């Protein structure tokens, strides 16, 4: 008996510290050798220890060999499957609990484990059945079972049912209950309700923890509530949670969503122990805010980048068209990855080389990749298209289909753009028609805009107008208006301008791009219609549409120098203006 107790204590220690699997196996062998294998308590400890060490197969073998099982046996294995990321097996095992031994009834710990698995699977039917059994056994009002029910219903998109369970435990709620509800509202894009729950939680005196802040800050981002986000940031500072990587990372993401890159970098600097997610977050934030040079600076500071980091850094190189930095990153990938390139990183390399104009290197990366996905093919098609290799892009598409890949929405944007570049009207129309007919892809604004551009460049403006009328979008009429200006078709241009004007007046949300407004303004200015110019500018201002500021940059000695329209803040601006004046004078002299 004493030996059995000692073995039980040792197995408990292994489970508690998630010990080396070999240690558990050694204890298992000793149990078999001493003839204690039929002991239910030792077997339960073995099942639990194997699960805690991640070997659910060994745990299930011990479970199957047990001559007698009790509730703890079932609970240990169901919980083990749930915690080891095998939710389907946990649900199946729970289903066999009553049929195996009707006298064994699940307790609140079993219900919590299986409900957690239903949440991961978003299995609404199974979750409701488990809920019914929990009600029948009286476990529904147990706080951790109720919390699991709230999470399960939120994962299944049933916010109303989650709120009913939340109301049921009015007197026994804890921080987990509130966090489950707030996180659920955040995941289901019901941010207003989530923030209201946050206010109630705070007023009732519950402690806001990292899970609360992570959910609430996410809500502020997609609700466009910067002021609320700043208040939460201050509260996180008060609780000392801004120093932790989980909350700090979300703060960085929140500020980047508002293009507040300086605040994002300050929040990043406050994180005490930065993990890979922290570095990836700030690099993605800089890239999102178009500060690609800063993104690459952070990348160069990071010690151990992962595949996501490499992909983000390469995206910044692509947007900067900096092939020198892209080559350096590629060399680092080869050195640290022993030549093996992850498919996501490979796609980023293709995109980077294509945007830097080196289609030869993009081809080399594509051909060297062991596996391709749809993104790989799309990157290659788009790269060839934007570099003027329209016919080659179509050949790659044919290879893609012959290799068994199904094209998607993005594929046809690249293909129609390729046809636009080479002026292949018939092929462009055939591809456009095949989208729905052969692949079930409904054409979007990007596809129709490419087709109208193609037809407009070819001079077939009446056919382009037919497509604009059929899909009737302000972007499309703007494309047609541009084609009319190119070919000098004043009458059609007036019709297109009139339709752009009508849509702009009728739809307060259309468009978000400044291009149609600017085209309309220019068209009015060309005809001397200055009232129309003023009206177009007025509508832009009322709807918050701003013309994108023109930017240019040049890389000198590894440093990216950025220039914007009307920005004279560069430290060497006097020298730059002197050189420009000198060049201007030289050009004028040569004309005389």
VEXLONU-510183 format. One line per field, with one value per residue (C-alpha): x, y, z. Coordinates in Angstrom, 2 decimals, m for minus. Layout:
BEGIN
X <- c(X/...)
Y <- c(Y/...)
Z <- c(Z/...)
//
This chain:
BEGIN
X <- c(0.00/2.86/4.52/1.28/0.93/4.51/3.90/0.73/2.66/5.37/2.80/1.06/4.38/4.91/1.47/1.95/5.27/4.47/7.57/9.59/7.48/10.25/9.84/6.13/6.86/9.46/6.91/4.38/6.86/7.49/3.75/3.41/6.45/5.09/1.68/m0.20/m1.67/m5.28/m5.25/m7.84/m6.21/m2.75/m4.26/m6.12/m2.87/m1.17/m3.91/m3.67/0.17/0.34/m2.23/m0.38/2.80/0.96/0.82/m2.94/m2.39/m0.55/m3.21/m5.96/m4.09/m3.96/m7.65/m8.59/m6.63/m8.28/m10.49/m12.58/m13.13/m14.70/m15.72/m12.18/m10.92/m13.34/m12.80/m8.99/m9.06/m11.80/m9.95/m6.67/m8.06/m9.57/m6.34/m4.14/m6.05/m8.09/m11.63/m13.39/m12.03/m13.12/m16.70/m16.79/m15.47/m18.08/m20.75/m19.57/m19.57/m23.20/m23.40/m20.29/m21.60/m25.05/m24.28/m21.48/m22.85/m20.74/m19.85/m19.20/m15.52/m16.46/m19.11/m16.62/m14.05/m16.47/m18.08/m14.59/m14.18/m17.58/m16.40/m13.28/m15.37/m18.15/m20.45/m23.75/m25.79/m23.41/m23.03/m26.80/m27.05/m24.32/m26.10/m29.28/m27.44/m25.83/m29.25/m30.59/m27.70/m27.88/m24.40/m25.53/m25.32/m21.77/m19.75/m17.02/m19.60/m21.63/m18.46/m17.79/m21.41/m21.04/m17.85/m19.43/m22.52/m20.41/m18.15/m21.30/m22.55/m25.48/m24.98/m28.54/m28.15/m24.81/m26.47/m29.21/m26.58/m24.76/m27.98/m28.52/m25.34/m26.08/m24.82/m21.75/m20.13/m16.37/m13.96/m13.90/m17.68/m17.42/m14.36/m16.10/m19.04/m16.92/m14.60/m17.63/m19.15/m15.78/m15.55/m19.13/m18.59/m21.05/m18.61/m21.12/m22.53/m19.01/m18.07/m21.30/m20.46/m16.98/m18.50/m20.83/m17.95/m15.84/m18.67/m19.38/m15.77/m14.46/m10.74/m9.93/m7.24/m5.27/m8.13/m10.50/m8.13/m7.29/m10.98/m11.92/m8.98/m9.87/m13.42/m12.10/m10.12/m13.00/m15.50/m13.12/m13.14/m9.68/m10.60/m12.00/m8.86/m6.68/m8.69/m8.24/m4.53/m4.33/m6.17/m3.78/m0.84/m2.46/m2.71/0.82/m0.55/0.83/4.25/3.13/3.39/m0.24/m1.79/1.07/0.74/m2.98/m2.27/0.24/m2.32/m5.01/m2.89/m1.79/m5.47/m5.72/m2.41/m0.94/2.45/4.34/1.98/2.25/6.05/5.90/3.61/5.99/8.97/7.08/6.75/9.30/9.68/9.07/8.24/8.11/4.49/5.51/8.11/5.78/3.06/5.20/6.63/3.10/1.94/4.67/3.93/0.18/0.84/3.18/6.27/8.12/11.56/10.69/9.37/12.70/14.59/12.64/13.27/17.02/16.88/14.99/17.20/15.22/12.67/10.09/8.33/5.68/8.44/10.22/6.95/6.14/9.65/9.57/6.21/7.83/10.70/8.14/6.29/9.60/10.78/14.05/15.60/18.87/17.18/15.04/18.16/19.66/16.54/16.47/20.10/19.24/16.35/18.66/21.25/18.83/16.39/18.97/17.58/14.03/11.55/8.12/5.30/4.16/7.71/8.14/5.01/6.34/9.65/7.84/5.81/8.89/10.99/8.08/7.39/11.09/11.00/13.16/10.82/13.76/14.36/10.63/10.55/13.55/11.88/8.60/10.33/12.44/9.41/8.55/4.84/2.56/m0.84/m3.30/m1.48/1.77/0.15/m1.66/1.59/3.32/0.44/0.19/3.98/4.17/1.19/2.55/5.91/4.29/4.47/0.77/1.05/3.32/0.82/m1.91/0.41/1.01/m2.76/m3.12/m0.40/m2.19/m5.45/m3.72/m1.98/m5.38/m5.59/m8.88/m8.51/m10.12/m11.25/m7.68/m6.51/m8.84/m7.86/m4.28/m5.38/m7.63/m4.90/m2.50/m4.91/m5.20/m1.41/m1.06/m4.32/m5.83/m9.52/m10.93/m8.99/m9.94/m13.64/m13.37/m11.69/m14.29/m17.13/m15.47/m15.38/m18.99/m19.53/m16.59/m15.58/m18.67/m16.86/m19.08/m17.28/m16.47/m15.71/m11.99/m12.70/m15.18/m12.84/m10.02/m12.35/m13.57/m9.95/m9.13/m12.07/m11.43/m7.79/m8.88/m11.36/m14.51/m16.14/m19.75/m19.09/m17.30/m20.35/m22.60/m20.57/m20.61/m24.41/m24.82/m22.77/m23.39/m20.63/m19.01/m15.51/m16.53/m18.03/m14.83/m12.80/m15.02/m14.66/m10.88/m11.13/m13.34/m10.73/m8.06/m10.00/m11.66/m15.23/m16.92/m20.54/m19.91/m17.65/m20.53/m22.84/m20.23/m19.57/m23.32/m23.66/m20.65/m22.26/m25.63/m24.11/m21.96/m25.04/m27.36/m25.03/m23.42/m21.03/m19.83/m17.01/m14.18/m11.57/m10.84/m10.29/m13.88/m14.21/m10.88/m11.78/m15.14/m13.50/m10.95/m13.69/m15.67/m12.53/m11.73/m15.20/m14.97/m17.67/m16.15/m19.31/m19.08/m15.45/m16.41/m19.32/m17.11/m14.59/m17.40/m18.79/m15.29/m14.93/m18.38/m17.76/m14.26/m12.69/m9.16/m6.97/m3.99/m0.84/1.78/4.89/8.26/11.32/14.87/17.25/20.75/23.28/20.57/18.55/15.16/14.57/10.85/9.36/5.72/3.88/4.20/6.52/9.74/10.86/13.82/17.09/18.84/15.93/17.99/20.53/17.73/15.98/19.29/19.92/16.34/16.69/19.99/18.44/15.44/17.72/19.74/16.58/15.35/18.75/18.74/15.33/16.55)
Y <- c(0.00/2.35/1.69/2.45/5.76/6.71/5.88/7.99/10.97/10.60/10.52/13.55/15.40/14.42/15.76/18.96/19.91/18.30/16.17/14.35/11.66/9.11/9.55/8.74/5.72/4.50/4.73/2.95/0.11/m0.13/m0.34/m3.19/m4.96/m4.76/m6.03/m2.85/m2.35/m3.24/m0.52/2.11/4.99/4.37/3.91/7.21/8.93/7.35/8.57/12.07/12.15/10.93/13.57/16.36/15.32/15.44/11.68/11.10/7.84/6.28/7.65/6.05/2.72/2.74/3.69/0.80/m1.73/m0.75/m3.62/m1.14/2.57/5.25/8.86/10.08/7.78/9.30/12.84/12.56/11.37/13.78/16.68/15.46/15.37/18.82/20.35/18.66/20.22/17.15/18.40/15.96/12.96/14.58/14.99/11.43/10.03/11.98/10.47/6.99/7.72/6.81/3.91/2.31/2.49/4.02/4.22/6.76/10.31/13.20/15.89/19.62/19.04/16.73/19.18/22.06/20.05/18.84/22.29/23.71/21.18/22.14/25.78/24.95/22.98/25.63/22.60/24.20/20.95/19.04/22.07/22.35/18.64/18.95/22.03/19.99/17.27/19.90/21.36/17.88/17.14/20.56/21.59/24.53/27.05/26.03/29.11/27.43/25.34/28.49/30.25/27.34/27.59/31.36/30.79/27.93/29.94/32.97/30.81/29.52/33.11/32.69/35.85/35.81/32.31/33.32/36.30/34.03/31.80/34.91/36.20/32.81/33.14/36.65/35.98/33.91/35.66/36.09/37.93/34.95/35.26/38.91/38.31/35.43/37.70/40.72/38.57/36.91/40.26/41.31/38.12/38.55/42.19/43.49/45.93/48.35/45.60/44.51/48.03/48.30/45.06/46.43/49.52/47.37/45.10/48.06/49.72/46.49/46.39/43.41/43.45/44.09/41.64/41.11/39.23/42.13/44.67/42.50/42.11/45.74/47.22/45.01/46.40/50.00/49.28/48.12/50.59/53.45/54.55/56.03/58.06/54.97/53.07/55.77/55.58/51.81/52.30/54.59/52.02/49.31/51.50/51.95/48.17/47.65/45.48/47.62/46.19/42.63/41.36/40.15/43.53/45.58/43.80/44.63/48.28/48.45/46.92/49.33/52.43/51.12/50.78/54.57/55.16/56.49/54.92/57.08/56.00/52.39/52.51/54.08/51.26/48.72/50.22/49.88/46.09/44.60/41.11/41.30/38.00/37.20/38.29/41.71/42.18/40.90/43.25/46.39/45.39/44.80/48.07/50.08/48.35/48.99/52.69/52.78/53.39/50.57/51.92/51.78/48.23/47.17/48.93/46.90/43.75/44.35/44.70/41.43/38.51/35.42/36.22/33.59/32.96/35.62/38.17/37.37/37.65/41.05/42.41/41.27/43.00/46.24/45.74/45.22/48.45/50.34/48.61/48.04/45.00/45.49/44.93/42.20/40.34/40.69/39.21/36.41/35.60/35.51/33.13/30.78/30.94/30.37/28.01/25.71/26.46/25.37/28.16/28.17/28.54/31.88/33.25/31.97/33.84/37.00/36.60/36.26/39.38/41.34/40.48/41.16/44.59/45.40/44.61/41.48/38.94/36.58/36.17/35.83/32.94/31.34/31.42/30.08/27.17/26.36/26.08/22.49/23.28/25.92/27.18/29.52/32.54/31.37/31.22/34.53/36.23/34.98/36.00/39.47/39.89/39.05/41.30/44.40/43.96/43.89/40.12/39.71/36.69/34.89/35.60/33.87/30.90/30.61/30.62/27.74/25.83/26.58/25.06/22.05/21.39/21.10/24.48/26.38/30.11/32.58/36.21/37.56/35.32/37.02/40.51/39.66/38.03/40.89/43.35/41.32/41.53/45.26/45.64/43.81/45.14/41.67/42.61/39.25/37.23/39.64/39.33/35.53/35.37/37.72/35.57/32.38/33.62/32.77/30.24/27.95/28.76/30.21/33.46/36.53/39.48/42.33/46.00/45.29/42.87/45.15/48.14/46.18/45.24/48.83/50.04/47.40/48.34/52.03/51.80/49.88/52.66/50.52/53.04/52.08/48.52/49.88/52.06/48.97/47.29/50.48/50.66/46.97/47.11/50.81/51.67/55.08/53.58/52.05/55.29/57.01/54.52/55.21/58.94/58.54/56.63/59.38/61.99/59.82/59.49/62.92/61.58/64.63/63.41/60.08/61.86/64.14/61.16/59.41/62.60/63.08/59.53/59.97/63.16/61.46/58.54/60.88/62.89/59.93/57.63/59.16/56.20/56.09/56.19/55.91/56.57/60.13/59.21/59.68/63.04/64.24/63.07/64.80/67.97/67.93/67.30/70.28/72.44/71.49/72.71/75.85/74.61/76.10/75.67/71.93/71.93/73.62/71.21/68.14/69.43/70.23/66.67/65.26/67.37/66.47/62.74/62.79/61.68/62.99/62.95/60.73/62.75/62.11/60.40/59.51/58.01/57.08/54.73/56.10/54.04/51.84/54.85/55.55/59.26/60.06/63.13/64.26/67.04/70.41/68.90/70.91/69.43/67.45/68.37/69.02/70.80/73.93/71.84/69.93/73.15/74.59/71.50/71.58/75.25/74.50/71.64/73.80/76.58/74.05/72.70/76.18/77.09/74.00/74.98/78.42)
Z <- c(0.00/0.86/m2.51/m4.33/m2.49/m3.34/m7.02/m6.93/m5.51/m8.16/m10.98/m9.49/m9.55/m13.20/m14.11/m12.12/m13.72/m17.11/m16.69/m19.32/m20.99/m20.37/m16.62/m16.83/m19.05/m16.50/m13.69/m15.89/m16.46/m12.72/m12.02/m14.52/m13.09/m9.51/m10.61/m9.67/m13.15/m12.15/m9.48/m10.56/m8.69/m10.20/m13.66/m13.34/m12.37/m15.39/m17.75/m16.30/m16.41/m20.01/m21.04/m19.22/m21.06/m24.42/m25.18/m25.46/m27.39/m24.42/m22.07/m24.13/m24.15/m20.35/m20.28/m22.61/m20.52/m17.25/m15.98/m13.98/m14.65/m12.50/m13.17/m12.58/m15.38/m17.89/m16.64/m16.91/m20.52/m21.69/m20.06/m21.57/m25.10/m24.63/m23.31/m25.95/m28.85/m29.81/m29.14/m31.47/m29.56/m26.28/m27.53/m28.90/m25.61/m23.67/m25.91/m24.95/m21.20/m20.47/m22.92/m21.37/m17.80/m17.13/m13.41/m14.01/m14.22/m15.48/m12.98/m13.43/m14.35/m17.20/m18.44/m18.40/m20.39/m23.07/m23.39/m23.99/m26.82/m28.29/m28.25/m30.25/m32.76/m32.80/m32.49/m31.56/m31.61/m29.31/m27.04/m26.54/m25.76/m23.14/m21.77/m21.40/m19.49/m17.26/m16.46/m15.69/m13.31/m11.63/m12.81/m14.96/m12.14/m11.18/m12.13/m14.19/m16.08/m16.76/m17.96/m20.34/m21.58/m22.20/m24.20/m26.18/m27.13/m28.08/m30.28/m32.02/m32.54/m30.12/m28.06/m26.71/m25.25/m23.71/m22.01/m20.59/m18.98/m17.71/m16.09/m14.46/m12.33/m11.10/m7.58/m8.37/m11.33/m11.37/m13.67/m16.04/m16.50/m17.50/m19.70/m21.51/m22.33/m23.37/m25.50/m27.10/m28.04/m29.48/m31.58/m32.82/m33.81/m31.20/m29.71/m28.20/m26.00/m25.08/m23.92/m21.97/m20.16/m19.47/m17.81/m15.69/m14.70/m13.63/m11.67/m9.78/m8.60/m10.55/m11.27/m14.93/m16.04/m19.24/m20.90/m20.24/m21.76/m24.78/m25.69/m24.97/m26.92/m29.90/m29.76/m29.73/m32.90/m35.06/m33.56/m34.42/m30.76/m30.33/m27.24/m25.50/m26.51/m24.94/m21.70/m21.60/m22.26/m19.21/m17.09/m18.31/m17.25/m13.83/m13.44/m14.82/m17.64/m20.47/m19.57/m20.38/m23.92/m24.38/m23.49/m24.94/m28.27/m28.47/m27.58/m30.44/m32.81/m31.61/m32.28/m35.68/m36.61/m36.21/m38.07/m34.81/m35.38/m32.85/m30.04/m31.24/m31.02/m27.55/m26.40/m27.92/m26.07/m22.76/m23.09/m20.67/m22.11/m25.85/m27.52/m31.23/m31.35/m29.99/m32.71/m35.42/m34.19/m34.38/m37.77/m39.12/m37.52/m39.25/m42.53/m42.14/m41.56/m44.63/m42.50/m44.20/m43.37/m39.66/m40.11/m41.57/m38.77/m36.20/m38.24/m38.19/m34.37/m33.84/m32.86/m33.91/m36.62/m37.57/m40.87/m40.16/m39.49/m42.74/m44.70/m43.10/m43.70/m47.33/m47.79/m46.60/m49.05/m51.81/m50.99/m50.85/m54.05/m52.17/m53.82/m51.93/m48.56/m50.04/m51.17/m47.69/m46.09/m48.67/m47.84/m44.13/m44.83/m46.74/m43.94/m41.04/m42.73/m44.37/m47.80/m46.94/m47.63/m45.99/m48.50/m46.98/m47.07/m50.63/m51.70/m50.03/m51.88/m55.22/m54.48/m53.38/m56.42/m58.77/m57.26/m57.43/m61.16/m60.96/m62.51/m63.15/m59.40/m58.78/m61.29/m59.62/m56.18/m57.61/m59.35/m56.27/m53.97/m53.07/m52.69/m54.13/m53.10/m54.82/m53.36/m54.98/m58.41/m57.87/m56.82/m59.95/m62.24/m60.66/m60.78/m64.49/m65.18/m63.42/m65.17/m68.62/m69.23/m69.96/m72.24/m69.78/m66.98/m68.99/m69.61/m65.85/m65.33/m67.79/m65.88/m62.62/m63.86/m65.41/m62.06/m60.40/m58.65/m58.73/m59.44/m57.04/m57.06/m56.90/m59.76/m62.21/m61.06/m62.10/m65.36/m66.46/m65.52/m67.70/m70.64/m70.01/m70.18/m73.49/m74.96/m75.53/m75.67/m76.84/m74.29/m71.54/m72.38/m72.57/m69.15/m67.67/m69.00/m67.74/m64.15/m63.38/m66.13/m65.36/m61.77/m60.09/m59.20/m59.27/m60.92/m58.55/m59.05/m59.59/m62.45/m64.20/m63.76/m65.44/m68.30/m68.76/m68.76/m71.37/m73.58/m73.03/m74.13/m77.21/m78.07/m77.75/m75.43/m76.18/m74.99/m71.92/m71.21/m71.39/m68.64/m66.55/m66.85/m65.99/m62.79/m62.07/m59.62/m59.21/m59.59/m62.94/m64.22/m63.10/m65.18/m68.17/m67.61/m67.69/m71.00/m72.46/m71.59/m73.24/m76.52/m76.46/m76.47/m74.96/m75.18/m73.49/m71.03/m70.06/m69.55/m67.42/m65.43/m64.90/m63.57/m61.26/m59.99/m59.39/m57.47/m55.37/m54.40/m53.80/m51.86/m48.74/m48.46/m52.05/m52.85/m50.33/m53.05/m54.12/m57.81/m59.11/m57.35/m58.73/m62.25/m62.00/m60.73/m63.56/m66.14/m64.83/m64.81/m68.42/m69.48/m67.35/m64.96/m61.82/m59.76/m60.45/m59.32/m56.05/m55.52/m56.07/m53.56/m51.11/m51.29/m50.74/m47.61/m46.26/m46.68/m45.27/m48.54/m48.90/m51.94/m51.20/m50.66/m53.31/m51.92/m53.33/m51.74/m52.55/m50.75/m50.11/m48.18/m46.69/m45.46/m47.06/m47.68/m47.97/m49.65/m49.61/m51.42/m49.63/m46.99/m46.63/m43.31/m44.67/m42.94/m46.28/m47.97/m48.80/m50.74/m52.49/m53.59/m54.84/m57.00/m58.34/m59.23/m61.00/m62.97/m63.89/m65.14/m67.20/m68.82/m69.69/m71.14/m73.35/m74.75/m75.85)
//
